[in-house]
Amino acid sequence: MAERYKPPYLVIAAGGTGGHMFPAQALAELMLRRGWRVTLSTDARGARYTGGFPHTTKIEQVSSATFARGSLMAKIAVPFRVLGGVLGMALRMRRDPPDVVVGFGGYPSIPALGAAWLLRLPRMIHEQNGVLGRVNQIFATRVNTVACGTWPTTLPDGVEGVPVGNPVRRAVQERAGASYIVPGEYPMSILVIGGSQGARILSDVVPPAIASLPMEVLQHLRVSHQARDEDGQRVADYYAEQGVDADVQPFFHDIPSRMSEAQLVISRSGASSVADISVIGRPSILIPFAAATGDHQTANARALVEAGAAIRIPESKLTVEALTDAILAVLGNPRGALQMSQAAMSVAHPEAAEALGALVEALVEQKEQAE
């Protein structure tokens, strides 16, 4: 009797922010199309981003722990919780061994990567930023491959990275190079997106900057503004009081659609946001998160800025007046805005998911050759 075919098995581990989860989703989509079984290991925060994952992805929630938050006793307990998570995951992997484990950063990726290291399973990490995150710093010397989304990436001595770019979700790929309608005297839109951290300054500065635009611009404008729960109502109220047509939500599930329809994107320069902006091809104003580890958001923005596709405003120089001027520099110059959109696409990596998938399959081949 012929042996029953067993599809290859991938475990993806990612922390609870869009920066980790969106490239993880892109890899899951690709490998499922290639016939792999895929399990996502994340925490409760990450589970909020799983709605876009293919339904055939198995979702496993793990308990994550960080030294950054909590009481003294909670911090003392962190090593024990981490060890328990790693051992528990190792038992699961012994019962159903993955062919490859890929970590995208964040504390929830520790159990899967730690278990893969203990069991000597093929494993790799993908770092979205130009500076390794804390968890990826730990595992950079303990994995077979380090894939890099932003190049160059600062790596530990002796570690060689493989530049692949930052994978974008299929919904973004489907809008790659979407036709750009230049600003003009007809309906226009601005998309405002801020990461899960440090978005308050965008809620403080962006609404008055938009409200300060000349009426000949403002009368044609619609704003989609992503604001944190605690800021949402006051932001929505301000826009309404100023007569600005605005849709304010804590999270947009249709960002690729809104971005493809926008004349301008105002955003933090998180790696996933930069990747989406580049692939779809939109002019942007980028405000790097000043407290980001190693100032990696400034590094993330570099390619778009140097290509002439984005205007970068450091937090220290972000004022209502400066932002209003930057918005007008884009919306008041149709030809320049079109050039910015084309420049954004020139630095895009729409093939990043395929490049990452090739590295995953290469690890399987190396394992088979070693056996």
C-alpha positions in Angstrom: 0.0 0.0 0.0 1.4 3.4 -1.0 2.4 5.7 1.8 0.0 8.5 2.3 1.3 11.9 1.3 2.0 14.2 4.3 2.2 17.9 3.4 5.1 19.9 4.7 4.4 21.7 8.0 5.3 25.3 8.9 5.0 27.0 12.2 5.0 30.8 12.1 5.5 32.7 15.4 4.8 36.4 15.6 4.2 39.1 18.3 1.0 41.1 18.7 1.5 44.1 16.4 0.7 44.6 12.8 4.5 45.0 12.1 5.0 41.4 13.0 1.7 39.9 12.0 1.2 41.3 8.4 4.4 39.8 7.0 3.6 36.6 8.9 0.2 36.6 7.2 1.9 37.1 3.8 4.1 34.0 4.3 1.1 32.0 5.6 -0.9 32.9 2.5 1.9 31.9 0.2 2.8 28.6 1.8 -0.8 27.5 2.1 -1.1 28.0 -1.7 1.9 25.8 -2.1 0.3 23.0 -0.2 1.9 23.4 3.2 0.1 23.0 6.6 0.5 26.3 8.5 0.1 27.0 12.3 0.4 30.5 13.6 1.7 30.9 17.2 0.9 34.2 18.8 -0.7 35.8 21.9 -4.0 37.5 22.6 -2.8 40.8 21.1 -1.7 39.1 18.0 -5.0 37.2 17.7 -6.7 40.5 17.0 -4.9 40.6 13.6 -5.7 37.0 12.6 -9.0 37.9 10.8 -7.2 38.4 7.5 -5.3 35.0 7.7 -6.6 32.3 5.5 -9.2 30.2 7.4 -7.0 27.1 6.9 -4.3 28.6 9.1 -4.3 26.9 12.6 -4.1 29.6 15.3 -2.5 28.7 18.6 -2.4 31.3 21.4 0.5 31.3 23.7 1.1 33.2 27.0 3.8 35.8 26.3 5.8 37.6 29.0 7.9 40.8 28.9 10.3 42.5 31.3 9.0 45.9 30.1 5.7 45.9 31.9 4.1 44.8 35.2 5.0 44.8 38.9 8.3 43.6 40.3 6.8 40.2 41.1 5.5 39.9 37.6 8.9 40.6 36.2 10.5 38.0 38.5 8.1 35.5 37.2 8.9 36.2 33.5 11.8 33.7 33.1 9.7 30.9 34.6 6.7 31.8 32.3 9.1 31.9 29.3 10.7 28.5 30.2 7.2 27.0 30.7 6.1 28.3 27.3 9.2 26.9 25.6 8.9 23.4 27.2 5.1 23.3 26.5 5.8 24.1 22.8 8.6 21.6 22.7 6.2 18.8 23.8 3.7 19.9 21.1 6.4 19.9 18.4 7.6 16.4 19.5 4.1 15.1 18.8 3.8 17.0 15.5 7.2 18.1 14.3 7.2 21.1 12.0 9.5 21.0 9.0 10.4 24.7 9.5 9.8 27.3 12.2 9.8 31.0 11.3 9.8 33.8 13.8 8.8 37.3 13.0 9.8 38.9 16.3 7.9 39.9 19.4 7.8 38.1 22.8 5.1 35.6 21.7 7.6 34.2 19.2 9.9 33.0 22.0 8.1 29.7 22.8 8.2 28.4 19.2 11.7 29.5 18.4 13.0 28.3 21.7 11.4 24.9 21.3 12.8 24.6 17.7 16.3 25.4 19.0 16.0 22.8 21.8 14.8 20.2 19.3 17.2 21.2 16.6 14.5 21.8 14.1 15.1 24.0 11.0 14.4 27.6 12.0 14.8 31.1 10.8 13.8 34.7 11.7 12.6 37.6 9.6 13.5 41.0 10.8 11.3 43.8 9.4 13.4 46.7 10.5 16.9 47.9 9.9 17.7 47.2 13.6 17.0 43.8 15.2 14.2 43.7 17.7 14.9 42.4 21.2 13.7 38.9 20.6 15.3 38.6 17.2 18.6 39.8 18.8 18.4 36.7 21.1 17.8 34.3 18.3 19.9 35.8 15.5 22.8 33.5 16.4 20.6 30.5 17.2 18.8 30.1 13.8 19.8 28.7 10.4 18.8 31.8 8.5 18.2 35.5 9.2 16.0 37.1 6.6 16.0 40.9 6.5 13.2 43.2 5.4 15.1 46.5 5.5 18.6 46.5 4.0 21.2 47.0 5.4 20.2 45.5 8.7 22.5 45.9 11.8 23.4 42.3 12.8 25.6 40.7 15.4 29.2 39.8 14.5 29.4 36.6 12.5 25.8 36.7 11.4 25.0 37.1 7.7 21.6 38.3 6.7 19.7 37.6 3.5 17.9 40.7 2.2 14.4 39.7 1.0 12.3 42.8 1.7 9.1 42.9 3.8 6.3 40.6 2.6 3.0 42.2 2.0 -0.4 40.6 2.3 -2.2 39.3 -0.8 -4.7 42.2 -0.5 -1.8 44.6 -0.9 -0.2 42.6 -3.7 -3.5 42.7 -5.6 -3.3 46.5 -5.6 0.4 46.7 -6.5 1.0 49.7 -8.7 -2.6 50.7 -8.6 -3.4 53.6 -10.9 -2.8 56.9 -9.1 -5.3 59.7 -9.6 -3.4 63.0 -9.1 -4.7 65.7 -6.8 -7.2 68.1 -8.3 -10.5 69.8 -8.0 -12.5 66.7 -7.5 -12.9 64.2 -4.5 -9.6 63.4 -2.9 -8.6 61.4 0.1 -5.9 61.3 2.8 -5.2 58.1 4.7 -3.8 58.6 8.2 -2.3 55.5 9.9 -0.2 55.2 13.1 1.2 52.1 14.6 -0.1 50.6 17.8 2.6 52.6 19.7 3.0 56.3 19.8 0.1 57.2 17.6 -1.2 59.9 20.0 0.9 62.6 18.4 -0.7 62.0 15.0 -4.1 62.4 16.7 -2.9 65.7 18.2 -1.3 67.3 15.1 -2.9 65.8 12.0 -6.5 67.0 12.5 -5.6 70.7 13.0 -3.0 70.5 10.2 -5.7 69.2 7.8 -8.3 71.8 9.1 -5.7 74.5 8.3 -5.7 73.7 4.6 -7.1 76.3 2.2 -10.8 75.8 1.6 -10.2 75.2 -2.1 -8.4 72.0 -1.1 -10.4 71.1 2.0 -13.8 71.2 0.2 -12.7 68.2 -2.0 -11.1 66.2 0.8 -12.1 63.1 2.7 -10.0 61.8 5.6 -9.6 58.2 6.8 -7.9 58.5 10.2 -6.8 55.5 12.3 -6.7 56.6 16.0 -6.4 54.7 19.2 -9.5 53.9 21.2 -8.8 56.6 23.8 -8.2 59.2 21.1 -10.9 58.3 18.6 -13.9 60.3 19.9 -12.0 63.6 20.4 -10.5 63.2 16.9 -13.8 62.5 15.3 -15.4 65.4 17.2 -12.7 67.8 16.1 -13.0 66.9 12.4 -16.8 67.4 12.7 -16.5 70.8 14.4 -14.1 71.9 11.6 -16.4 70.6 8.9 -13.9 68.0 7.7 -15.4 64.9 6.1 -13.6 62.2 8.2 -13.9 58.5 9.0 -12.2 57.8 12.3 -11.7 54.2 13.5 -9.2 52.4 15.8 -8.4 49.9 13.0 -9.1 49.8 9.3 -9.6 46.2 8.0 -9.5 47.5 4.4 -6.3 49.6 4.5 -5.1 48.3 1.1 -8.3 49.5 -0.5 -8.2 52.9 1.3 -4.5 53.3 0.4 -5.1 52.6 -3.3 -7.8 55.3 -3.3 -5.7 57.9 -1.5 -3.9 60.8 -3.0 -1.7 61.0 0.2 -0.7 58.8 3.1 0.3 60.2 6.5 1.9 57.5 8.5 4.5 56.3 11.0 7.3 54.6 9.2 6.8 51.1 10.6 8.2 48.5 8.3 4.9 47.0 7.1 3.4 50.5 6.5 6.4 51.5 4.4 6.2 48.2 2.5 2.5 48.7 1.7 3.0 52.3 0.6 5.9 51.2 -1.7 4.1 48.3 -3.3 0.8 50.2 -3.9 2.8 53.3 -4.8 1.5 56.4 -3.0 3.0 59.7 -1.9 3.5 59.8 1.8 4.5 62.0 4.8 6.3 59.8 7.2 6.7 60.6 10.9 9.1 58.1 12.5 8.3 57.0 16.0 11.0 58.7 18.1 11.2 56.0 20.8 11.6 53.1 18.4 14.5 50.8 19.2 17.7 52.1 17.6 15.6 54.7 15.8 14.7 52.0 13.3 11.7 53.9 11.9 14.0 56.6 10.5 16.0 53.8 8.8 12.8 52.3 7.5 11.8 55.6 5.8 15.2 56.1 4.2 14.6 54.4 0.9 11.3 56.2 0.2 12.7 59.6 1.2 15.9 59.2 -0.8 13.8 58.1 -3.8 11.8 61.3 -3.6 8.6 59.4 -2.7 8.1 60.6 0.8 8.5 63.7 3.0 10.0 62.8 6.4 9.2 64.9 9.4 11.0 64.0 12.7 8.7 64.1 15.8 10.9 66.9 17.2 9.9 69.1 14.2 6.3 68.0 13.8 4.1 71.1 14.2 0.7 71.9 12.8 2.3 74.5 10.4 5.0 72.1 9.2 2.5 69.3 8.5 0.1 71.7 6.7 3.0 72.9 4.5 4.0 69.3 3.7 0.4 68.3 2.8 0.1 71.3 0.5 3.4 70.4 -1.1 1.8 67.1 -2.3 -1.8 68.0 -2.9 -0.9 71.4 -4.5 1.5 69.8 -7.0 -0.2 67.2 -9.2 2.8 66.4 -11.3 5.1 66.1 -8.3 2.6 63.9 -6.5 2.5 61.5 -9.6 6.3 61.5 -9.6 6.3 60.6 -5.8 3.9 57.7 -6.5 6.1 56.3 -9.2 9.2 56.8 -7.0 7.5 54.8 -4.3 7.0 51.8 -6.6 10.7 52.0 -7.7 11.8 50.9 -4.2 9.1 48.3 -3.6 9.7 44.6 -3.1 6.5 43.0 -4.2 8.3 39.6 -4.5 9.4 39.6 -0.8 7.0 36.8 0.2 8.2 34.5 -2.6 11.8 35.2 -1.6 11.0 34.3 2.0 9.2 31.2 0.9 12.2 30.1 -1.1 14.3 30.4 2.1 11.8 28.2 3.9 11.9 25.6 1.2 15.8 25.7 1.1 15.8 24.8 4.8 13.8 21.7 4.1 16.2 20.7 1.3 19.1 21.2 3.6 17.5 19.0 6.3 16.7 16.3 3.7 20.3 16.3 2.4 21.7 16.0 6.0 19.5 13.0 6.8 
